[in-house]
């Protein structure tokens, strides 16, 4: 390796480790602190609807995964009908969901077909007020709104939580759809984020707690690191972020602070 090709901040590492011509030094893209300002080099513009909703909302919102812990919270969930709610992926499979979500989101490419022309029906939630697809290429499926997403090597754990300022690049992945979409909620102006149903396991769904499996398994450690980064960024911005998932790994491993859903909703004794 020619040290002239190594950024000055890393030259001392290369010299200390005696990196020779037959060796290489991998430089992670997250070291470039200006890339968000250039939209990660993507030649892409936000759709007009996304610019129009910036800071038009306020207060709190509830962001649901599809984990089996939701079945433990059934007595509380009807209260969410009066709140702003976000659901993801195959939530329509759970016929016991006792409210209609305000926003339903897909944030992975798997549910999107025909280069954005349609969403596979098992990932749809036709009665949701808004349906939003977060994707690398434009989504033109009828009835769906599109949010540009960065390539998956642009990750929240390295690049940070976006949507808190006045510019929104294609958003980084949080490796969990509820966390990825929370950046859109922040962009809209919500300042309190409550997650539930984020069990962070590879098995179990609200509609099948025993044998249900996640459609696209993820690296759990990556998810935890993304939640930890989101926690720090959101709180530094003066906003609130909590996990309401009983027994969830996000709160058990310290990435987010746990607060019982019944305390948030102020409905004691129903949990």
C-alpha positions as CSV (number, residue, x, y, z in Angstrom):
1,X,0.0,0.0,0.0
2,X,1.2,3.5,-0.9
3,X,0.7,5.7,2.2
4,X,0.3,8.7,-0.1
5,X,-3.1,7.2,-0.9
6,X,-4.2,7.0,2.8
7,X,-6.1,9.9,4.4
8,X,-3.9,11.7,6.9
9,X,-6.1,10.7,9.8
10,X,-5.3,7.1,9.1
11,X,-1.6,7.3,8.2
12,X,-0.6,6.7,11.8
13,X,-2.7,3.6,12.0
14,X,-1.2,2.3,8.7
15,X,2.3,3.0,9.9
16,X,1.8,1.5,13.3
17,X,0.3,-1.7,11.9
18,X,3.1,-1.9,9.3
19,X,0.7,-2.2,6.4
20,X,2.8,-3.1,3.3
21,X,2.2,-3.1,-0.4
22,X,0.6,-6.6,-0.3
23,X,-2.0,-5.4,2.2
24,X,-5.0,-3.2,2.1
25,X,-6.8,-0.8,4.4
26,X,-10.6,-0.6,4.3
27,X,-12.0,2.8,4.8
28,X,-15.6,2.9,5.9
29,X,-17.7,5.5,4.1
30,X,-19.1,6.8,7.4
31,X,-15.9,8.7,7.9
32,X,-17.0,11.2,5.3
33,X,-19.1,13.6,7.3
34,X,-20.4,15.7,4.4
35,X,-22.0,12.9,2.3
36,X,-25.5,13.6,3.7
37,X,-25.3,17.1,2.3
38,X,-24.7,15.6,-1.2
39,X,-27.5,13.1,-0.8
40,X,-24.8,10.3,-0.6
41,X,-24.0,11.1,-4.2
42,X,-27.5,10.1,-5.4
43,X,-29.0,12.1,-8.2
44,X,-32.5,12.1,-6.8
45,X,-35.0,14.6,-5.6
46,X,-37.6,14.3,-2.9
47,X,-41.2,14.1,-4.2
48,X,-43.3,17.3,-3.7
49,X,-45.6,15.7,-1.1
50,X,-42.6,14.9,1.2
51,X,-41.3,18.5,1.1
52,X,-44.9,19.8,1.7
53,X,-45.3,17.8,5.0
54,X,-42.1,19.0,6.6
55,X,-42.9,20.2,10.2
56,X,-46.6,20.1,9.6
57,X,-47.2,17.8,12.6
58,X,-46.3,17.8,16.3
59,X,-46.7,15.7,19.4
60,X,-46.4,12.0,19.7
61,X,-46.7,9.0,17.5
62,X,-46.8,5.2,18.0
63,X,-44.7,3.0,15.7
64,X,-45.5,-0.7,15.6
65,X,-43.6,-3.7,14.5
66,X,-45.3,-7.0,14.1
67,X,-43.8,-8.9,17.1
68,X,-45.8,-11.3,19.3
69,X,-45.6,-9.0,22.3
70,X,-48.5,-7.1,20.8
71,X,-50.8,-9.9,21.9
72,X,-49.9,-9.1,25.5
73,X,-51.0,-5.5,25.0
74,X,-54.4,-6.1,23.4
75,X,-56.4,-4.4,26.2
76,X,-54.4,-1.2,25.6
77,X,-54.2,-1.2,21.8
78,X,-57.8,0.1,21.2
79,X,-56.7,3.4,22.8
80,X,-54.3,3.9,19.9
81,X,-57.3,4.6,17.7
82,X,-57.1,8.2,19.0
83,X,-53.3,8.5,18.4
84,X,-51.1,8.8,15.3
85,X,-50.0,5.3,14.4
86,X,-47.6,3.7,12.0
87,X,-47.6,0.1,11.0
88,X,-45.3,-1.9,8.7
89,X,-45.0,-4.9,6.4
90,X,-47.5,-7.7,6.8
91,X,-49.6,-6.2,9.6
92,X,-52.8,-6.8,7.8
93,X,-52.2,-10.5,8.5
94,X,-53.1,-9.8,12.2
95,X,-56.9,-9.5,11.9
96,X,-57.1,-8.7,15.6
97,X,-55.4,-5.2,15.3
98,X,-58.1,-3.1,17.0
99,X,-57.5,0.1,15.1
100,X,-56.9,1.4,11.6
101,X,-53.4,2.8,11.2
102,X,-52.9,6.3,10.1
103,X,-49.8,5.3,8.1
104,X,-48.7,1.9,6.7
105,X,-45.2,1.5,5.4
106,X,-43.0,-0.8,3.5
107,X,-39.3,0.0,3.8
108,X,-37.6,-2.9,2.1
109,X,-37.4,-3.8,-1.6
110,X,-38.9,-7.3,-1.3
111,X,-42.6,-6.1,-1.2
112,X,-42.2,-3.9,-4.2
113,X,-42.6,-5.3,-7.7
114,X,-42.4,-4.1,-11.2
115,X,-39.7,-1.5,-10.4
116,X,-42.1,0.4,-8.2
117,X,-45.3,-0.1,-10.2
118,X,-47.0,-2.3,-7.6
119,X,-46.8,-3.5,-4.0
120,X,-47.4,-7.2,-3.3
121,X,-50.8,-7.5,-1.6
122,X,-49.6,-9.3,1.5
123,X,-47.7,-6.2,2.4
124,X,-50.5,-3.8,1.7
125,X,-52.9,-2.3,4.3
126,X,-55.7,-0.9,2.0
127,X,-57.7,0.8,4.8
128,X,-54.7,2.8,6.2
129,X,-55.1,6.5,5.7
130,X,-51.6,6.8,4.1
131,X,-49.5,4.1,2.5
132,X,-45.8,4.9,2.1
133,X,-43.0,3.0,0.4
134,X,-39.4,3.8,1.3
135,X,-37.3,2.6,-1.5
136,X,-34.2,3.2,-3.6
137,X,-36.1,3.9,-6.8
138,X,-39.4,5.7,-7.3
139,X,-42.6,3.9,-6.4
140,X,-45.5,4.7,-8.6
141,X,-48.0,2.1,-7.3
142,X,-51.5,3.6,-7.2
143,X,-52.4,4.9,-3.8
144,X,-48.8,4.8,-2.5
145,X,-46.5,7.7,-1.5
146,X,-42.8,7.4,-2.1
147,X,-39.8,8.3,0.2
148,X,-36.3,8.0,-1.3
149,X,-34.0,5.7,0.6
150,X,-30.2,5.5,0.6
151,X,-28.5,2.2,-0.4
152,X,-28.3,-0.2,2.5
153,X,-24.6,0.5,3.1
154,X,-25.7,3.9,4.3
155,X,-26.8,2.8,7.8
156,X,-28.2,4.8,10.7
157,X,-25.6,3.3,13.1
158,X,-22.8,5.1,11.2
159,X,-24.6,8.0,9.4
160,X,-27.0,9.0,12.1
161,X,-30.8,9.6,12.4
162,X,-32.1,12.0,9.7
163,X,-35.3,14.1,9.5
164,X,-34.5,16.3,12.5
165,X,-33.3,19.3,10.5
166,X,-34.4,21.2,7.5
167,X,-33.0,18.9,4.8
168,X,-33.8,15.3,4.2
169,X,-31.4,13.2,2.1
170,X,-32.4,9.7,1.0
171,X,-32.9,8.2,4.4
172,X,-30.5,5.6,5.9
173,X,-31.7,2.2,6.9
174,X,-32.2,1.4,10.5
175,X,-32.2,-2.3,9.7
176,X,-35.7,-2.5,11.1
177,X,-38.6,-1.0,9.2
178,X,-40.2,0.8,12.2
179,X,-36.9,2.6,12.9
180,X,-36.3,3.5,9.3
181,X,-39.7,5.0,8.9
182,X,-39.4,7.0,12.2
183,X,-37.1,9.4,10.3
184,X,-40.1,10.3,8.1
185,X,-42.2,10.9,11.2
186,X,-39.4,13.2,12.5
187,X,-39.4,15.1,9.2
188,X,-43.1,15.6,9.5
189,X,-42.5,17.2,12.9
190,X,-43.5,14.6,15.5
191,X,-41.3,15.0,18.6
192,X,-42.2,11.9,20.7
193,X,-41.7,8.4,19.3
194,X,-43.0,5.3,21.0
195,X,-42.1,1.9,19.6
196,X,-44.0,-1.3,20.3
197,X,-44.1,-4.8,18.9
198,X,-40.3,-4.5,18.3
199,X,-39.4,-7.9,19.9
200,X,-36.3,-8.1,17.7
201,X,-36.3,-11.9,17.3
202,X,-36.3,-13.9,14.1
203,X,-39.3,-15.9,15.1
204,X,-42.9,-15.0,16.2
205,X,-45.4,-12.6,14.8
206,X,-48.5,-11.1,16.3
207,X,-50.6,-13.4,14.2
208,X,-48.4,-16.5,15.0
209,X,-46.5,-16.1,18.2
210,X,-45.1,-19.7,18.1
211,X,-44.1,-20.4,14.5
212,X,-44.3,-17.1,12.7
213,X,-41.1,-16.0,11.2
214,X,-39.8,-12.7,9.9
215,X,-40.0,-12.6,6.1
216,X,-36.5,-11.1,5.8
217,X,-34.3,-12.0,8.9
218,X,-31.9,-9.2,9.9
219,X,-28.6,-8.9,11.8
220,X,-29.9,-8.3,15.4
221,X,-26.7,-6.5,16.4
222,X,-27.0,-4.1,13.6
223,X,-30.6,-3.3,14.6
224,X,-29.5,-2.6,18.2
225,X,-26.7,-0.4,17.1
226,X,-29.0,1.6,14.9
227,X,-31.5,2.1,17.7
228,X,-28.7,3.2,20.0
229,X,-27.6,5.8,17.5
230,X,-31.2,7.0,17.0
231,X,-31.7,7.3,20.8
232,X,-28.6,9.6,21.1
233,X,-29.5,11.7,18.0
234,X,-33.1,12.2,18.8
235,X,-32.5,13.1,22.4
236,X,-29.7,15.6,21.5
237,X,-32.3,17.3,19.3
238,X,-34.6,17.7,22.3
239,X,-37.1,15.1,21.3
240,X,-38.2,11.9,23.1
241,X,-37.9,8.3,22.1
242,X,-39.0,5.2,24.1
243,X,-39.7,1.5,23.6
244,X,-43.0,0.1,24.9
245,X,-42.2,-3.5,24.0
246,X,-42.5,-5.7,27.1
247,X,-39.5,-8.1,27.1
248,X,-38.1,-6.6,23.8
249,X,-34.3,-6.7,23.2
250,X,-34.2,-3.1,22.2
251,X,-34.9,-2.0,25.8
252,X,-33.4,-5.1,27.6
253,X,-30.0,-4.4,26.0
254,X,-30.2,-0.7,26.7
255,X,-30.6,0.7,23.2
256,X,-33.8,2.5,24.2
257,X,-35.4,3.2,27.6
258,X,-38.5,1.1,28.3
259,X,-41.7,2.7,29.4
260,X,-45.0,0.7,29.9
261,X,-47.6,1.5,27.3
262,X,-50.2,1.9,30.0
263,X,-48.1,4.7,31.5
264,X,-47.8,6.5,28.2
265,X,-51.5,6.2,27.6
266,X,-52.4,6.9,31.2
267,X,-54.8,4.0,31.5
268,X,-53.6,2.2,34.6
269,X,-54.6,-1.3,35.3
270,X,-55.4,-2.3,31.7
271,X,-52.1,-3.7,30.7
